[in-house]
């Protein structure tokens, strides 16, 4: 499937569909489409599966868009400043992504909730226990906060990051947390008490501006509410 990402810091992906091609998204991200595209809304697997996605930050329902003629276009827009990351899935590797990362995909891509295996990483890992697991075959587009850095870790190779900067990783990557060493570092270092350790093999996508950090930076400039 052909696609083009436009919009700079406020991105939108435009996908070109031929007759019978189908895509899906969560509600609210569709920005434009050609007239010969049919839309249908479904839980995509039943109410329980839809509830699972809702717990992982997505919508209970998916919208499905199917082209009824050739040369149709549909555009999906990110809901915050950042990047749209395209990933081609071939059924051999799964992606674990942050909450609300899923933007849109081809119909054969499956999205469901994913639990962190480690109690510690679930409590202190920055995104809680529930993430998104993305699998299947086809193109998927993820919303990333800020810009994207991609690392391809070899087996046993480690990368230490602030946990909020983890956008997505292949399922083969091991995620754990470690305590910041030294009392002064913990109290005055400004990096919190825990960092994330990622161990290969597999790809890791790091985001440069987590939305929570951006929101925190803006709070001092927000007008105080009247009492």
Secondary structure, 3 states (H helix, E strand, C coil): CEEEEECCCCCEEEEEECCCCEEEEECCCEEEECCCEEEEEECCCCHHHHHHHHHCCCCCCEEEEEECCCCEEEEEECCCCEEEEEEEEECCCCEEECCCCEEEEECCEEEEEEECCCHHHHHHCCCCCEEEEEEEEEEEEEEEECCEEEEEECCCCEEEECHHHEEEEECCCEEEEEECCCHHHHHHCCCCCEEEEEECCEEEEEECCCHHHHHHHHHCCCCCCCC
